[in-house]
Amino acid sequence: MSNLKYTKDHEWLKIEGDDVAVLGITEYAQDALGDLVYVELPEVGATYNKGDDVAVVESVKTAAEVYTPVSGEIVAVNDSLPDDPEKIKTSMDEGWIAKIRMSDLSELEELMDKGAYDAFLAKQDH
């Protein structure tokens, strides 16, 4: 199993260790948003169910919710994002939003790998 998973809402999950997933938004979502001006992070210790909105990313054009593709508890947030929202666009290692301790690993099976996500994107552009 690849440690990278993707959603149809253009979030990515990078699996770290046995039960922690790092959450961010894909390049496709970043490009669609444009210049980022604000990021609202979830609170460490908060718990969410799969599909809940956990963060908000605002650009000069629009605001977009970031949904969690897995249920669990927020164990860390990227504190540098509120001061530098454009950092989301740098890399997965620097532009992540939150780390989630997953409570149901079977939810990962519903997510796409890179190949499936690329195929999904190809259909979006037609």
Backbone as ProteinMPNN parsed JSONL, in Angstrom:
{"seq_chain_A": "MSNLKYTKDHEWLKIEGDDVAVLGITEYAQDALGDLVYVELPEVGATYNKGDDVAVVESVKTAAEVYTPVSGEIVAVNDSLPDDPEKIKTSMDEGWIAKIRMSDLSELEELMDKGAYDAFLAKQDH", "coords_chain_A": {"N_chain_A": [[0.847, -1.191, 0.0], [0.595, 2.15, -0.912], [1.931, 5.049, 0.728], [0.668, 7.383, 0.232], [-2.446, 8.927, -0.244], [-5.461, 9.966, -1.918], [-8.288, 12.221, -2.34], [-11.561, 12.786, -3.852], [-12.199, 15.355, -3.371], [-9.887, 16.689, -3.508], [-7.96, 16.511, -1.479], [-4.942, 15.404, 0.103], [-3.497, 12.593, 1.769], [-0.894, 11.609, 3.774], [0.483, 8.792, 4.966], [1.829, 8.168, 8.092], [3.734, 6.104, 10.016], [1.876, 3.734, 12.019], [-0.753, 4.681, 12.515], [-1.124, 7.389, 12.022], [-2.021, 10.117, 9.997], [-1.051, 12.569, 7.679], [-2.467, 15.548, 6.614], [-3.296, 17.413, 3.703], [-3.76, 19.773, 0.949], [-4.207, 19.151, -2.537], [-2.166, 19.855, -5.463], [-3.838, 20.517, -7.548], [-6.074, 21.622, -6.21], [-4.789, 23.765, -4.994], [-4.012, 25.286, -7.231], [-6.527, 25.923, -8.242], [-7.527, 27.565, -6.257], [-5.804, 29.779, -6.199], [-4.05, 32.751, -5.201], [-3.249, 32.465, -1.859], [-4.621, 33.691, 1.178], [-5.355, 33.248, 3.797], [-5.465, 30.813, 6.391], [-7.364, 28.659, 8.284], [-6.907, 26.685, 10.996], [-7.557, 23.412, 12.468], [-8.232, 22.545, 15.939], [-5.778, 21.188, 18.09], [-6.293, 18.04, 19.521], [-8.986, 17.967, 19.027], [-11.664, 15.944, 17.781], [-12.752, 14.31, 14.819], [-15.134, 13.155, 12.404], [-14.997, 11.111, 9.478], [-15.2, 13.025, 6.531], [-15.952, 15.392, 7.751], [-15.548, 18.968, 7.932], [-12.388, 20.3, 8.524], [-10.64, 22.366, 8.327], [-10.125, 25.673, 6.932], [-9.332, 27.181, 3.908], [-8.491, 30.192, 2.562], [-8.598, 32.247, -0.321], [-7.782, 34.98, -2.546], [-9.858, 34.767, -4.252], [-11.834, 32.985, -3.262], [-13.223, 30.978, -0.55], [-12.408, 27.829, 0.828], [-13.451, 24.786, 2.22], [-11.611, 22.315, 3.978], [-11.771, 18.933, 4.016], [-11.766, 16.096, 6.193], [-10.57, 12.981, 5.212], [-10.57, 10.776, 6.776], [-11.582, 9.409, 9.953], [-10.799, 10.619, 13.235], [-8.416, 11.916, 15.693], [-7.056, 15.16, 15.987], [-3.671, 15.536, 16.133], [-1.583, 17.219, 15.697], [-0.918, 20.462, 14.323], [-0.065, 22.571, 11.552], [1.493, 25.14, 12.517], [2.721, 27.241, 11.197], [1.267, 28.042, 9.019], [-0.946, 29.99, 9.328], [0.461, 32.437, 9.458], [1.813, 32.385, 7.073], [0.21, 31.644, 4.567], [0.668, 30.853, 1.897], [2.55, 28.913, 2.08], [1.422, 26.436, 1.976], [1.613, 25.672, -0.627], [4.206, 24.835, -1.068], [5.585, 22.209, -0.38], [4.756, 18.785, 0.479], [5.968, 18.226, 2.891], [6.301, 20.721, 4.069], [3.93, 22.09, 3.638], [1.715, 20.906, 4.828], [-1.432, 20.531, 6.595], [-2.694, 19.409, 8.917], [-2.159, 16.797, 11.37], [-3.508, 13.632, 11.853], [-4.614, 11.271, 14.157], [-5.658, 8.288, 13.24], [-8.811, 6.691, 13.666], [-10.118, 4.634, 12.444], [-8.812, 2.532, 10.412], [-9.718, 1.229, 8.16], [-11.025, 3.061, 6.602], [-9.187, 4.122, 4.884], [-9.159, 2.496, 2.672], [-11.079, 3.448, 0.966], [-9.996, 5.55, -0.367], [-8.099, 7.11, -3.057], [-5.189, 5.97, -4.873], [-2.158, 7.416, -6.243], [-2.168, 6.963, -9.058], [-4.903, 6.427, -9.587], [-5.983, 8.851, -8.76], [-4.792, 10.627, -10.575], [-6.013, 9.717, -12.918], [-8.652, 10.349, -12.297], [-8.424, 13.162, -12.224], [-7.848, 13.641, -14.92], [-10.297, 13.124, -16.099], [-11.748, 15.22, -15.061], [-10.964, 17.447, -16.462], [-12.244, 17.39, -18.851]], "CA_chain_A": [[0.0, 0.0, 0.0], [1.326, 3.411, -0.955], [1.634, 5.868, 1.906], [-0.053, 8.578, -0.208], [-3.826, 8.686, -0.664], [-6.085, 11.183, -2.436], [-9.75, 12.24, -2.333], [-12.198, 13.497, -4.967], [-12.263, 16.767, -2.967], [-8.529, 17.194, -3.727], [-7.075, 16.46, -0.317], [-4.023, 14.27, 0.135], [-3.134, 12.034, 3.068], [0.38, 10.898, 3.791], [0.424, 7.924, 6.142], [3.072, 8.11, 8.874], [3.629, 5.099, 11.072], [0.74, 2.817, 11.964], [-2.104, 5.226, 12.61], [-1.164, 8.85, 11.867], [-2.079, 10.598, 8.615], [-0.81, 13.993, 7.494], [-3.484, 16.04, 5.692], [-3.02, 18.631, 2.961], [-4.557, 19.903, -0.268], [-3.426, 18.815, -3.717], [-1.763, 20.923, -6.376], [-5.037, 20.899, -8.305], [-6.841, 22.528, -5.347], [-3.983, 24.979, -4.817], [-4.108, 26.067, -8.469], [-7.899, 26.417, -8.364], [-7.729, 28.635, -5.276], [-5.012, 30.967, -6.525], [-3.232, 33.317, -4.119], [-3.834, 32.187, -0.542], [-4.509, 34.824, 2.104], [-5.708, 32.887, 5.17], [-5.712, 29.402, 6.688], [-7.901, 28.404, 9.617], [-6.52, 25.327, 11.368], [-8.334, 22.783, 13.538], [-7.577, 22.551, 17.246], [-5.164, 19.933, 18.525], [-7.139, 17.356, 20.495], [-10.351, 17.842, 18.507], [-11.907, 14.716, 17.024], [-13.602, 14.503, 13.654], [-15.555, 11.995, 11.649], [-14.69, 11.18, 8.05], [-16.071, 13.929, 5.794], [-16.121, 16.667, 8.454], [-14.578, 19.989, 7.552], [-11.43, 20.474, 9.617], [-9.859, 23.588, 8.13], [-10.589, 26.544, 5.861], [-8.267, 27.848, 3.163], [-9.075, 31.313, 1.832], [-7.77, 32.901, -1.324], [-8.368, 36.241, -2.966], [-11.042, 34.439, -5.042], [-12.868, 32.193, -2.601], [-12.829, 30.204, 0.629], [-12.699, 26.411, 0.616], [-13.291, 23.905, 3.363], [-10.78, 21.129, 3.822], [-12.484, 17.842, 4.679], [-10.917, 14.971, 6.561], [-11.003, 11.733, 4.582], [-10.559, 9.718, 7.79], [-11.995, 9.803, 11.302], [-9.725, 10.557, 14.21], [-8.093, 13.045, 16.551], [-5.983, 16.034, 15.524], [-2.545, 15.424, 17.07], [-0.667, 18.328, 15.421], [-1.286, 21.358, 13.229], [1.069, 23.307, 10.99], [1.343, 26.485, 13.071], [3.316, 28.279, 10.359], [0.367, 28.406, 7.918], [-1.677, 31.254, 9.473], [1.349, 33.563, 9.157], [2.321, 32.256, 5.704], [-0.705, 30.699, 3.905], [1.219, 30.359, 0.64], [3.423, 27.765, 2.383], [0.684, 25.233, 1.571], [1.994, 25.342, -2.003], [5.62, 24.488, -1.201], [5.78, 20.758, -0.46], [3.987, 18.067, 1.489], [6.669, 18.299, 4.17], [6.149, 22.054, 4.646], [2.608, 22.654, 3.399], [0.644, 20.103, 5.419], [-2.364, 21.296, 7.428], [-2.886, 18.783, 10.234], [-1.877, 15.37, 11.517], [-4.679, 12.991, 12.443], [-4.485, 9.882, 14.619], [-6.834, 7.661, 12.654], [-9.533, 5.765, 14.54], [-10.649, 3.537, 11.637], [-7.89, 2.393, 9.286], [-10.401, 0.707, 6.97], [-11.45, 4.201, 5.778], [-8.144, 4.363, 3.875], [-9.455, 1.692, 1.491], [-11.99, 4.193, 0.098], [-9.258, 6.647, -0.987], [-7.402, 6.782, -4.303], [-3.739, 6.105, -4.947], [-1.748, 8.465, -7.176], [-2.627, 6.621, -10.4], [-6.356, 6.614, -9.651], [-6.241, 10.288, -8.648], [-4.42, 11.225, -11.863], [-7.077, 9.361, -13.859], [-9.796, 11.175, -11.889], [-8.154, 14.53, -12.687], [-7.933, 13.673, -16.377], [-11.726, 13.185, -16.428], [-12.245, 16.541, -14.636], [-10.586, 18.477, -17.432], [-12.99, 17.231, -20.115]], "C_chain_A": [[0.885, 1.246, 0.0], [0.983, 4.235, 0.282], [0.968, 7.185, 1.525], [-1.431, 8.193, -0.722], [-4.449, 10.025, -1.05], [-7.611, 11.057, -2.385], [-10.27, 12.973, -3.569], [-12.367, 14.98, -4.633], [-10.879, 17.409, -2.997], [-7.744, 17.413, -2.432], [-6.118, 15.286, -0.506], [-3.796, 13.868, 1.58], [-1.822, 11.305, 2.897], [0.405, 10.098, 5.093], [1.802, 7.862, 6.796], [2.887, 7.091, 9.987], [2.374, 4.266, 10.909], [-0.604, 3.515, 11.861], [-2.182, 6.746, 12.495], [-1.136, 9.199, 10.382], [-1.868, 12.103, 8.61], [-1.747, 14.452, 6.378], [-3.038, 17.327, 5.006], [-3.932, 18.708, 1.749], [-3.647, 19.734, -1.488], [-3.08, 20.054, -4.544], [-2.957, 21.431, -7.186], [-5.861, 21.904, -7.497], [-6.09, 23.845, -5.158], [-4.104, 25.888, -6.039], [-5.497, 26.683, -8.621], [-8.144, 27.6, -7.423], [-6.987, 29.913, -5.648], [-4.209, 31.436, -5.317], [-3.922, 33.144, -2.769], [-3.583, 33.35, 0.413], [-4.756, 34.433, 3.557], [-5.894, 31.376, 5.274], [-6.216, 29.313, 8.122], [-7.666, 26.943, 9.944], [-7.473, 24.74, 12.399], [-7.565, 22.868, 14.857], [-6.984, 21.182, 17.541], [-6.041, 19.342, 19.625], [-8.577, 17.2, 20.043], [-10.486, 16.537, 17.728], [-12.934, 14.993, 15.932], [-13.992, 13.159, 13.071], [-15.198, 12.207, 10.184], [-15.7, 12.096, 7.356], [-16.322, 15.263, 6.472], [-15.145, 17.699, 7.907], [-13.703, 20.307, 8.758], [-10.636, 21.766, 9.51], [-10.511, 24.397, 7.015], [-9.369, 27.198, 5.236], [-8.934, 28.95, 2.345], [-8.067, 31.886, 0.855], [-8.405, 34.241, -1.66], [-9.672, 35.997, -3.727], [-12.178, 33.844, -4.215], [-12.341, 31.605, -1.294], [-13.244, 28.753, 0.383], [-12.493, 25.644, 1.911], [-12.353, 22.763, 2.994], [-11.442, 20.046, 4.66], [-11.505, 16.739, 5.056], [-11.445, 13.691, 5.92], [-11.007, 10.547, 5.54], [-11.039, 10.285, 9.121], [-10.795, 9.743, 12.243], [-9.541, 11.851, 14.981], [-6.938, 13.844, 15.957], [-4.856, 15.977, 16.562], [-1.496, 16.511, 16.84], [-1.257, 19.171, 14.303], [-0.042, 22.107, 12.773], [0.916, 24.782, 11.37], [1.916, 27.588, 12.195], [2.345, 28.778, 9.28], [-0.412, 29.707, 8.124], [-0.819, 32.483, 9.139], [1.831, 33.553, 7.711], [1.459, 31.25, 4.93], [-0.155, 30.109, 2.613], [2.139, 29.153, 0.837], [2.754, 26.443, 2.005], [1.169, 24.75, 0.211], [3.436, 24.859, -2.139], [5.838, 22.994, -1.391], [4.922, 20.094, 0.601], [4.638, 18.195, 2.862], [6.499, 19.655, 4.851], [4.718, 22.574, 4.584], [1.448, 21.847, 3.948], [-0.212, 20.97, 6.344], [-2.459, 20.719, 8.828], [-2.447, 17.328, 10.187], [-3.015, 14.767, 12.335], [-4.314, 11.587, 12.893], [-5.775, 9.188, 14.216], [-7.473, 6.663, 13.611], [-10.098, 4.571, 13.774], [-9.808, 3.4, 10.368], [-8.566, 1.878, 8.017], [-10.887, 1.846, 6.062], [-10.433, 4.518, 4.684], [-8.444, 3.631, 2.571], [-10.347, 2.434, 0.497], [-11.269, 5.3, -0.676], [-8.497, 6.158, -2.219], [-5.886, 6.827, -4.111], [-3.422, 7.142, -6.02], [-2.262, 8.193, -8.592], [-4.12, 6.852, -10.571], [-6.709, 8.095, -9.573], [-5.908, 10.998, -9.966], [-5.48, 10.938, -12.921], [-8.337, 10.167, -13.574], [-9.627, 12.618, -12.384], [-8.302, 14.652, -14.192], [-9.394, 13.779, -16.819], [-12.311, 14.553, -16.078], [-12.018, 17.598, -15.701], [-11.329, 18.355, -18.755], [-14.414, 17.69, -19.962]], "O_chain_A": [[1.803, 1.372, 0.81], [-0.12, 4.133, 0.818], [0.724, 8.024, 2.393], [-1.578, 7.269, -1.521], [-4.025, 11.079, -0.577], [-8.158, 9.954, -2.386], [-9.527, 13.685, -4.244], [-12.651, 15.78, -5.525], [-10.715, 18.548, -2.559], [-6.974, 18.364, -2.305], [-6.437, 14.307, -1.181], [-3.89, 14.688, 2.494], [-1.659, 10.488, 1.991], [0.353, 10.666, 6.184], [2.802, 7.548, 6.15], [1.976, 7.215, 10.805], [1.864, 4.107, 9.8], [-1.509, 3.011, 11.196], [-3.208, 7.333, 12.837], [-0.341, 8.657, 9.613], [-2.434, 12.823, 9.432], [-1.814, 13.824, 5.322], [-2.474, 18.218, 5.641], [-4.771, 17.834, 1.534], [-2.479, 20.121, -1.469], [-3.628, 21.138, -4.345], [-3.067, 22.623, -7.47], [-6.297, 22.922, -8.035], [-6.697, 24.916, -5.164], [-4.275, 27.1, -5.909], [-5.633, 27.82, -9.072], [-8.884, 28.524, -7.761], [-7.498, 31.012, -5.43], [-3.746, 30.627, -4.512], [-5.04, 33.619, -2.565], [-2.491, 33.917, 0.456], [-4.411, 35.191, 4.464], [-6.416, 30.74, 4.359], [-5.587, 29.819, 9.05], [-8.168, 26.059, 9.25], [-8.129, 25.483, 13.128], [-6.386, 23.221, 14.876], [-7.603, 20.152, 17.278], [-6.474, 20.044, 20.539], [-9.319, 16.395, 20.605], [-9.534, 16.083, 17.094], [-13.852, 15.795, 16.101], [-13.285, 12.163, 13.222], [-15.108, 13.341, 9.712], [-16.906, 11.966, 7.562], [-16.851, 16.18, 5.844], [-14.047, 17.355, 7.469], [-14.196, 20.549, 9.859], [-10.031, 22.211, 10.485], [-11.334, 23.887, 6.254], [-8.488, 27.702, 5.934], [-9.826, 28.685, 1.54], [-6.875, 31.999, 1.14], [-9.451, 34.592, -1.114], [-10.501, 36.9, -3.842], [-13.347, 34.16, -4.44], [-11.156, 31.724, -0.98], [-14.297, 28.487, -0.196], [-11.495, 25.828, 2.608], [-12.314, 22.311, 1.85], [-11.649, 20.215, 5.861], [-10.54, 16.477, 4.339], [-12.621, 13.356, 6.064], [-11.399, 9.442, 5.164], [-10.917, 11.482, 9.383], [-9.893, 8.924, 12.068], [-10.378, 12.753, 14.937], [-5.959, 13.269, 15.481], [-5.057, 16.326, 17.725], [-0.618, 16.712, 17.679], [-1.995, 18.676, 13.451], [0.918, 22.255, 13.53], [0.298, 25.565, 10.649], [1.625, 28.762, 12.424], [2.579, 29.832, 8.688], [-0.537, 30.479, 7.173], [-1.33, 33.462, 8.594], [2.215, 34.594, 7.178], [1.904, 30.135, 4.659], [-0.482, 28.973, 2.269], [2.469, 28.456, -0.122], [3.434, 25.45, 1.746], [1.138, 23.552, -0.073], [3.85, 24.503, -3.242], [6.241, 22.566, -2.472], [4.422, 20.754, 1.512], [3.946, 18.263, 3.878], [6.546, 19.737, 6.078], [4.334, 23.415, 5.396], [0.302, 22.084, 3.567], [0.235, 22.015, 6.815], [-2.322, 21.442, 9.815], [-2.372, 16.712, 9.124], [-3.427, 15.309, 13.361], [-3.771, 10.801, 12.117], [-6.842, 9.456, 14.768], [-6.784, 5.893, 14.28], [-10.516, 3.592, 14.391], [-10.065, 4.073, 9.37], [-8.046, 2.069, 6.918], [-11.136, 1.621, 4.878], [-10.783, 5.118, 3.668], [-8.043, 4.075, 1.496], [-10.373, 2.091, -0.685], [-11.868, 5.925, -1.552], [-8.28, 4.96, -2.4], [-5.367, 7.603, -3.308], [-4.335, 7.688, -6.639], [-2.743, 9.111, -9.255], [-4.555, 7.408, -11.58], [-7.634, 8.547, -10.247], [-6.657, 11.866, -10.415], [-5.81, 11.808, -13.727], [-9.012, 10.618, -14.499], [-10.57, 13.218, -12.899], [-8.821, 15.652, -14.689], [-9.694, 14.451, -17.806], [-13.261, 15.001, -16.719], [-12.801, 18.54, -15.824], [-11.078, 19.126, -19.681], [-15.188, 17.631, -20.917]]}, "name": "protein", "num_of_chains": 1, "seq": "MSNLKYTKDHEWLKIEGDDVAVLGITEYAQDALGDLVYVELPEVGATYNKGDDVAVVESVKTAAEVYTPVSGEIVAVNDSLPDDPEKIKTSMDEGWIAKIRMSDLSELEELMDKGAYDAFLAKQDH"}
